[in-house]
C-alpha cells in the first residue's frame, strides 16, 4: 500500500487536461491501487489521477457510491480509464460539494442529474453506464479533473475570488511559519 500526495490548489497541473491512457500495464494498475488507498485514507469518495500529480485520464471511486444505502465496511474501488460523458440530462444542485484538492472549501454546484459515461475498465474492456444523483455528481466532478477543471471553476466569480484570496493567505502563512 502506497499513499500518494494529494496535489492542492493553486498547483498549475490541476488546470491541465490529462492524456489518454494507451496501455493498461502494471504501472497503471499499481497507480489505480495506490489512488484507491489514498482516496480511502483521505476519506474521499472519488479521486482523479491529476489530484496525485499524474497527468493521465484515470479516476477511481468508492464502489458504495453506486448504492447510497450500502454503508457496509468493505472498501472497494472502481477504476475508470479514459472516461467521458457522452450524454447528460436534468439538473440538480450538488450541495456542499468539496474536493481533496481544494482545501477548506465547500460550495453548491449546479450539475446534471443524470449522465451516461463511457470508459475502459482495468482489464481493458469498454463499459458504458448511466449515473444518477450522487454518482452523477462524482462522475462530473472527477471527469472535470481530467479536463483540467476544478469545482471552484463552476461557482460564481465572487465566491471563487474569495476562496482564492483565502487560500493565498493560508499558503503565505504556512510558508512564513
PyMOL commands that set and color helices and strands:
alter all, ss='L'
color gray80, all
select helices_A, chain A and resi 12-15+26-41+49-52+63-66+133-146+151-154+157-176
alter helices_A, ss='H'
color red, helices_A
select strands_A, chain A and resi 46-48+58-62+77-89+92-99+102-111+114-120+126-132
alter strands_A, ss='S'
color yellow, strands_A
deselect
rebuild
show_as cartoon
